[in-house]
Amino acid sequence: MSFMLEIDAQKTAERVDRYLKHDFERYLRLSGKHRTDISSPSLSGMPGGSNGNSQENKVIEGAYAGQVVAAVAATIRNCSDYDERKPYKRILIDYYIKGMQGFKIAQKIGYSDRQFANKKRLALCEFADRFEYWKLVFKVQDQPCLQVPKNAQSMHATCRAKEIL
């Protein structure tokens, strides 16, 4: 099982960055939510749904998008932030939710630009790991696996390996 723990940190971070900048942005729009809603602890993401006409399908699509947004929000809130060595939650919120520039976040948390880049990469890798759990909780397992294993031969090799086990 140790093969699943060896991820390519750089490629994983790049995949998470793309997901949070592009896919997540679209789910926000489809759900009618805004980035500022992420900081709200009342974002439950537990809507109901039914099958029916196209108007109901749009509502269901919006509800699903809300589930994805809630899963991302829960993942970010669950990331490490208990000491200055792992300010991952602060980095993710400041960069992806509040839209702060990296150098400003680095100054805020007392890191050089290079140290910040390393911590951001680690934060994105932690997000990828934790997102696997929150996808199950919010029933959005069809969201992409963001982890990239070392020597990956396919885009979803890590997640497929977990499904087999």
C-alpha positions as CSV (number, residue, x, y, z in Angstrom):
1,M,0.0,0.0,0.0
2,S,3.0,2.4,0.3
3,F,2.9,3.0,-3.5
4,M,-0.3,5.0,-3.0
5,L,1.5,7.3,-0.6
6,E,4.2,8.4,-3.1
7,I,2.7,11.3,-5.0
8,D,4.4,13.6,-7.4
9,A,4.1,16.8,-5.3
10,Q,4.8,19.2,-8.2
11,K,2.3,17.6,-10.6
12,T,-0.3,17.2,-7.8
13,A,0.0,20.8,-6.8
14,E,-0.4,21.9,-10.4
15,R,-3.5,19.8,-10.8
16,V,-5.0,21.1,-7.6
17,D,-4.2,24.7,-8.7
18,R,-6.0,24.2,-12.0
19,Y,-9.0,22.6,-10.2
20,L,-9.3,25.5,-7.7
21,K,-8.8,28.2,-10.3
22,H,-11.1,26.8,-13.1
23,D,-13.4,23.9,-12.1
24,F,-14.2,25.2,-8.7
25,E,-14.9,28.7,-10.1
26,R,-17.5,27.1,-12.5
27,Y,-19.1,25.2,-9.6
28,L,-19.4,28.4,-7.7
29,R,-21.3,30.0,-10.6
30,L,-23.6,27.0,-11.1
31,S,-24.4,26.9,-7.4
32,G,-25.1,30.6,-7.1
33,K,-22.4,30.9,-4.5
34,H,-19.4,33.3,-4.2
35,R,-15.9,32.8,-2.9
36,T,-16.9,34.9,0.1
37,D,-19.5,32.2,1.0
38,I,-16.6,29.7,1.6
39,S,-15.6,31.4,4.8
40,S,-19.1,31.1,6.2
41,P,-19.3,28.1,8.6
42,S,-23.0,27.8,7.7
43,L,-22.2,26.5,4.2
44,S,-23.7,23.0,4.8
45,G,-24.0,21.8,1.2
46,M,-26.7,19.2,2.0
47,P,-29.5,20.0,-0.5
48,G,-32.2,17.6,-1.5
49,G,-33.2,16.8,-5.1
50,S,-35.8,15.2,-7.3
51,N,-36.0,14.1,-11.0
52,G,-38.3,15.9,-13.4
53,N,-38.5,18.5,-16.1
54,S,-35.6,20.7,-17.4
55,Q,-36.2,23.4,-14.7
56,E,-35.9,20.8,-12.0
57,N,-32.8,19.4,-13.7
58,K,-31.2,22.9,-13.5
59,V,-32.1,23.0,-9.8
60,I,-30.5,19.6,-9.4
61,E,-27.4,20.6,-11.3
62,G,-27.2,23.7,-9.1
63,A,-27.6,21.5,-6.0
64,Y,-24.9,19.2,-7.1
65,A,-22.6,22.2,-7.8
66,G,-23.4,23.3,-4.2
67,Q,-22.3,19.9,-2.9
68,V,-19.0,20.3,-4.8
69,V,-18.5,23.8,-3.4
70,A,-19.3,22.5,0.1
71,A,-16.8,19.6,-0.3
72,V,-14.1,22.1,-1.4
73,A,-14.9,24.4,1.5
74,A,-14.8,21.5,4.0
75,T,-11.5,20.3,2.6
76,I,-9.9,23.8,2.9
77,R,-11.3,24.2,6.5
78,N,-9.9,20.8,7.4
79,C,-6.3,21.6,6.2
80,S,-3.5,22.1,8.7
81,D,-3.2,25.5,10.3
82,Y,-2.2,24.6,13.9
83,D,1.3,26.2,13.9
84,E,3.5,28.5,11.8
85,R,5.2,25.5,10.2
86,K,2.0,24.4,8.5
87,P,-0.1,27.4,7.6
88,Y,-1.8,25.5,4.8
89,K,-5.4,26.5,5.5
90,R,-4.4,30.2,5.7
91,I,-2.5,29.9,2.4
92,L,-5.4,28.2,0.6
93,I,-8.0,30.7,1.9
94,D,-5.9,33.8,1.3
95,Y,-4.8,32.7,-2.2
96,Y,-7.8,30.9,-3.7
97,I,-10.7,32.4,-1.7
98,K,-9.6,35.9,-0.9
99,G,-7.5,36.3,-4.1
100,M,-4.4,37.7,-2.4
101,Q,-1.1,37.7,-4.2
102,G,1.5,35.2,-3.2
103,F,4.1,37.7,-2.2
104,K,1.6,39.4,0.1
105,I,0.7,36.1,1.8
106,A,4.4,35.4,2.2
107,Q,4.9,38.7,4.0
108,K,1.8,38.1,6.1
109,I,3.0,34.8,7.4
110,G,6.7,35.7,7.5
111,Y,8.1,33.6,4.7
112,S,10.4,34.4,1.8
113,D,8.9,34.0,-1.7
114,R,10.7,30.7,-2.1
115,Q,9.5,29.4,1.3
116,F,6.0,30.5,0.5
117,A,6.1,28.6,-2.9
118,N,7.2,25.5,-1.0
119,K,4.5,25.8,1.6
120,K,1.8,26.5,-1.1
121,R,2.9,23.3,-2.9
122,L,2.6,21.4,0.4
123,A,-0.8,23.0,1.1
124,L,-2.1,22.0,-2.4
125,C,-0.9,18.4,-1.8
126,E,-2.6,18.2,1.5
127,F,-5.8,19.5,-0.1
128,A,-5.6,16.7,-2.7
129,D,-5.3,14.1,0.0
130,R,-8.1,15.5,2.2
131,F,-10.4,16.1,-0.8
132,E,-10.7,12.3,-1.3
133,Y,-12.4,12.0,2.1
134,W,-14.7,15.1,1.7
135,K,-15.8,13.9,-1.8
136,L,-17.3,10.8,-0.1
137,V,-18.9,12.8,2.7
138,F,-20.6,15.2,0.2
139,K,-21.4,12.4,-2.3
140,V,-19.4,13.9,-5.1
141,Q,-17.1,11.0,-5.8
142,D,-17.2,11.6,-9.5
143,Q,-15.0,14.7,-9.0
144,P,-11.5,14.1,-10.3
145,C,-8.7,12.6,-8.3
146,L,-6.2,15.4,-7.8
147,Q,-3.4,13.2,-6.6
148,V,-0.7,12.4,-9.2
149,P,1.4,9.4,-8.2
150,K,5.1,9.2,-9.0
151,N,5.6,7.6,-12.4
152,A,1.9,7.9,-13.1
153,Q,0.7,6.2,-16.2
154,S,-2.8,7.6,-16.2
155,M,-4.5,10.7,-14.9
156,H,-6.4,8.8,-12.2
157,A,-4.0,6.0,-11.2
158,T,-4.0,6.9,-7.5
159,C,-7.8,7.0,-7.2
160,R,-8.3,3.8,-9.3
161,A,-5.8,2.0,-7.0
162,K,-7.8,3.1,-4.0
163,E,-11.0,1.8,-5.7
164,I,-9.4,-1.6,-6.2
165,L,-8.4,-1.9,-2.5
